[in-house]
Amino acid sequence: MKILLACCSGMSTSLVVNKMKDAAKKDGRDDEIWAVGQGQVDAELPKADVLLIGPQMRMMKKKMEAKGKELGIPVDIIPPVLYGRCDGQKILDLATKLVEDEKK
C-alpha cells in the first residue's frame, strides 16, 4: 500500500512516517509511506492509495477530499491524539481501513 501524509511543510510528519514504517515492518508489510508539504500534494496524490492529513491542516480536508475523489483515493485527517502520540500502528490501521472501505 502507498500511504501519503500531508502537513504544512512535510517536516512535522517525518516522525509519524518513521513510526508507521516501523509498525508496517513489524507486521511484515512492505508499505511505501512518505510525507509532503501541502504544496506538493497535487503532484504526489496520484502515486498514493490513501492520503492522511496532519491535524494542523484539517481546514484543507474538503479540498483534498475532492481531489482524492477524482482519483478514487480516500482522504482523512489523522486524529490529533494519534498524531501527538506518533502512534504509527493505529495510524497505519486507519490508512488500511480507509483503503479497504474504498474498495467495497
N, C-alpha and C positions, 0 to 999 in steps of 0.2 A: 504494500500500500504506500502511496505517496502522500505525505501529510505536510501541508504548507501552514506555517504560522505567520501571522502578521502583527506587527506592533508599530508604534510611531516611527522608530528608527531601525528596527530589526535587531537592536542590541539587547534589549531587556528580556527578550525571549530566548536568548542563547543558552541560558542555564536550564530553562524548561526543555529546550530541544535536547540537550545532553541527558537530562533525566528521562525523557521519553525514549531516547535511543538505548539507554541502559535497560529500561523496562522491556523494550522490544527484544533486545538481545537475550535477556533473561527468559523471555517467553519463547525463544527460538525463532523469532521473526526477523525478517530481513527488510524492514520498512525503510523507506527513504523519508527523512524528516529534516526540514530546513525552515529557516525564518528569514523574512524580508521586512523592510520598511514599507509603509503604506504606499509610497510612490512606485514600488516595484510589483505590487500585487497584480496589476493588469497583465504584465508580461509573464509572471510566474504561474498564475492561476490555471492556464490550460495544461500545465505539466502535472497538476495535482489531482488527487482523488477526493480530497477534502480540504477545506480551509477553516482553520481555527483562528479567531481574532483575539488578541490580548484585551483584557477588560478595560484598559485605558482608551481603547478605540471603539467602544460599544456604539458610539454615535455614528459610526460608519457601517453598521451591520446591514441596514436596508440597502444601501448602495452596493455593498459587496454581495449580498444575497441575490440581487438582481443579476449581477454578472455571473454568479455561480449557477443560477437557474438556467441562464442561456446555454451554459456548458454542461449542465447536468451534474454539477459539483455542489455537494452540501456545504453550508456555511453556518457556523455558530460561534458564539462567544465562549471563551474559556471562563468557567466560573471563577470569580475573584479569589475564593478560598483555595481552590486547587492551584491557581496561578501563584498566589502568595506563598503557598507551601511547596511550590515546584513539585507537585505530585505527578511525576511522569507516568506512573501506572494508570491512575484514574483519568488523566488527560488522554492517554493512548486509548483507553477503553471508550472514552467519549468519541474520539475520532472513528474508531472501529464501528461503534453503534450507528453513527451518522451515515457511514458508507453502506452498512448493511440495510438500514432503513431506506436509503435512496434506491437500492436495488429491488425493493419489494414492490 
